Amino acid sequence: FVGTYLSVYVATVASLFAGVESGVLDPAYIMSMVSNNTEEAKSTVEVITEFLNHYSWTSPYSPMVERNPHMANLAVAWIATKFTEPIRLGFAVLIVPKIARTLGFANKTAFEEEDVDKGAK
């Protein structure tokens, strides 16, 4: 389960990052869903650095994000990924049994064994 869940997590972050980097997903819209900021429009880098400066344990990373705007897009993708937790967890729970059977870590169900027997005849 852990391997499957981590794979789903990495795929989610990578997909969201690719969407933000390519312009398919609007980072300003994603961040507007997270923050309560109703002031003037800000760049993604400004929003992320403000967010990072808000917490003492993330503030050391703020200068790195300011120097590399791609890190801001990665931060937006990571924040958006955090909000997909229930969906990712449910998806991982649903696919683990199928993956386990495919890899031979679990026995086939009676239904799958009947299908194999019918195909052999």
WOJOMO-V125058 format. One record per helix or strand of 3 or more residues. SS is the DSSP state (2 for helix, 1 for strand). FROM is the first residue (numbers start at 0). LEN is the number of residues. If there is no record, write none. Layout:
BEGIN
ss = [SS:SS]
from = [FROM:FROM]
len = [LEN:LEN]
END
This chain:
BEGIN
ss = [2:2:2:2:2:2:2]
from = [1:26:43:58:68:84:109]
len = [21:8:11:9:14:19:11]
END
